[in-house]
Amino acid sequence: MMKRLPMAMALMMGFASLAMAQQINDNNTPLHLMKPAYKLGYGIPAKEDVKQTMDRVLKYIDAETPATLVDKHTGKEVNLKAANADTQLKQGGFRLTSYEWGVTYSGVLAAYEVTGDAAYGDYVSKRHQLLADIAPVFSNIYQNNKAIDGNIRRVVDPHALDDAGAVCCSMIKAQLANPKLKLRPLIDHYADYVLNKEYRLADGTFARLRPQKNTVWLDDMFMGIPTVAYMGKLTGKQRYYDEAARQVLLFANKMWVPEKQLFRHGWVEEMNPHPAFHWGRANGWAILTMCEVLDVLPQNHPQRADIMKLLKAHVEGLARLQHHDGFWHQLLDRNDTYLEASATAIYTYCLAHAINQGWIDAKAYGPVALLGWQAVDSSVNAKGQVEQVCVGTGMAFDAAFYAYRPVHVMAAHGYGPAIWAGAEIIRLLEQQHPKMNDSAVQFYDQEVPTDKAIFNYDGTLRY
């Protein structure tokens, strides 16, 4: 009769046998199918999941942007007919009249167009109409030398492109989609400021007198130019298209850095040389401007080809700098700066939109857009707040200023871009043909009705 092995030896032999049985090598395991440990996510999202993320954001901003007038002393709601100098817009977390909310209105309108969900359309129409209704009433109060709520003052007496451009452009889009709206008087008021009252350089470029005399801000491409282009669409007048195209090229002449395929944030007329700090969100405003202009610029416009060439070069420069988790850096070409969500959302929208419009190659840039969405999605928390968003940012000529800008969930700049990006990703999923193949996101010219790896593809489906 065999003696029983000591317990310790039996256990040791058992573990050794188990280890041999579980050993992984190139003969017994297709190692290329091992699952990567992605930090955030990878692959092709479901449209329903994208919509759920957008819905969380919409629910949050709806609660934080009440469309109501109140008495500034008592907080009680005020009917417009009883409004006076003590009446103000009820304060939530964000301002209904800021340029950031102009971006949000455009993003939410895009979501309504793509999803058909009335909650998106109602959100914008309620606030647009409130601004249009209060404008003449408070203009009369203001003209009688009465101080009024600062958020309302931006409507009746814009002092900068920030006050007028982005909100105006969103209103033009709404008016074009629904001619029954009564937004035209306020649209014309805003557009008059952009076209006739904003400070300009001698060559006509939109400019500011801060932080230096005759400074051009890349941000102002978006704050002004899309409104000019959309006025062309609204009125059918060629001069608006011509001015919008001219402005894009005037900015590019000063701000574009061809060796980086990026834009500098600021340009000061008397400065020599012109430092180039490639701030993420400002480059977002630039590419978003080109998308907005190309959406309405006539196909036969003489400057369309130049703007399209610039857009494609910018896309190439941006795609090259995407972080492997899908984000872009605060300073795009400095990977020691933090990953920032608002710029990432803007790029995600613009790349997806350019693909859907047929301007850039889906095979080359579709995976970049979907990876960008993974990053945007990860930045939306359970409350619908957008995290990792740089706060409002002025201009400087040193790296530390940009690298150490704070981030905050109440930075309004992330909300519109997040919804806008989600809307265009849904459209991308509907119009294009992304497919996981051999663990990678690929875009094909036609629907691929298999989940098997495709090892032979010559334009026809063979797998």
Secondary structure, DSSP 8 states (H G I E B T S, - for coil): ------HHHHHHHHHHHHHHHH---TTTS-GGGS----SS--S---HHHHHHHHHHHHHHHHHHS---EEETTT--B--GGG--TTEEE---SS-TTSHHHHHHHHHHHHHHHHH--HHHHHHHHHHHHHHHHHHHHHHHHHHTT----HHHHHHHS--SHHHHHHHHHHHHHHHHH-TTS--HHHHHHHHHIIIIIS-B-TT--B-BSSSSTTEEETHHHHHHHHHHHHHHHHH--HHHHHHHHHHHHHHHHHHEETTTTEE-SEEETT-SS-----BHHHHHHHHHHHHHHHHHS-TT-TTHHHHHHHHHHHHHHHHHT--TTS-EESBTT-TTS-EEHHHHHHHHHHHHHHHHTTSS-HHHHHHHHHHHHHHHHHHB-TTS-B-S-B------SSHHHHHT--B-TT-GGGHHHHHHHHHHHHHHHHHSEEEEETTEEEEESS-----S---EESSSEE-
